[in-house]
């Protein structure tokens, strides 16, 4: 029988929130105090309630990967590669976001941020992820985050950078709802799509694409009844 090559196409990686700060320009680091507060809110509303019970772990964690700290492979590349070897997975495609921490300004799990801050956060994540993937010798391949895509020339430059640093895909423009963006079939995107084709970049749409930034935490807070219907950001 020929060997079976298994590639996981829906991996996720992300860092403890403070790890992103060195990848940001100094002018954006002042926003980190608010991001740390947002991260604590995210952990309260999302991370802690999602912790599996002992009964659940008895069912799906029979080899002790979770109990043994295997989820730290979200930001520990050596641990992640060991887990891939254990599970017989040759390589992984990595998207942003993990359930343990929020993301730096650019995604649907954040509260509403300016386009400038979204772009800075997306670039910070890309650069952290490139450094995270580097020791894996090609087994880990990233999906680049392009931010709000108001400047398609800048988006194309980011695509070029991403390909040079081990990324094989990028998120589509419009990951966050933005009325100022044209529809994806608009001819203004032609140079962007041409660059993707030239570089061999796969365009990716993941669950959560097209969300309103800020709505996620609002929804979770209301579902859990921890804000009595008020905004958790009030």
C-alpha positions, 0 to 999 in steps of 0.5 A: 500500500502506498503511504498516505500523506495527510495535510491538515488544512484547518489548523489555527495558531496564535500567540499570548497577546503580549507576544504581538507587541514587539511586531507593532510600530511604536505609535500603535503600542499605546492601544495595547493597554485596551487590548489587554483589557479586551483580552481579559474580557475575551478570556472571561466570556469565551475561554474559561467557559470553553474549558472541557470538563473532566468527563469530556476529557475522558472521552476525547483526550485518552492519550492525555494531549490536552491534559498534558498541555498540548494546546500550548502548541498554538504558540509553541512550535516544538510542541506543535510539531511533536503533536503532528508527529504523534498524530501522523500529520505531515503538514498544516495550513495555519489560520489566525485565532485560537480559543485562548486569547483574542487577536491583535485588532484585526478580526471579528472577535475584537471590538471595533477598531480603526482601519489603521489599527486593523492593518497594523494588527494584521501585519503584526500577526503575519510577522509573528506567524512567520517567525513561528513557522520558520523552524518547521522546515516547511511543514507549517504554512500560513494564511496571511491576514490582509486587514481592511484592504482599503489600500490594494497596493499595500495588500499586494505588497503584503502578499509578496512579503507573505509568500517570501515567508512561507505563506500559501494563502490569504484571506479575501478582502471583506473579512470584516463588514465594511460598506466602503469596500466594493463587492468582490467582483468589482474590477478594481480588485483585478490587480489584486487577483492578478497578483494572487495568481502570479504568486500562486496564493490561494484565497481563503474564506473561513468561518466568521468571514463577513462579520461586523467587528465588535458584534461577537463579544456583544453577542457572547456577553448577552447570551451569557447574561453577564452584562444584563443586556448592556454592552460589555464595553460600556 
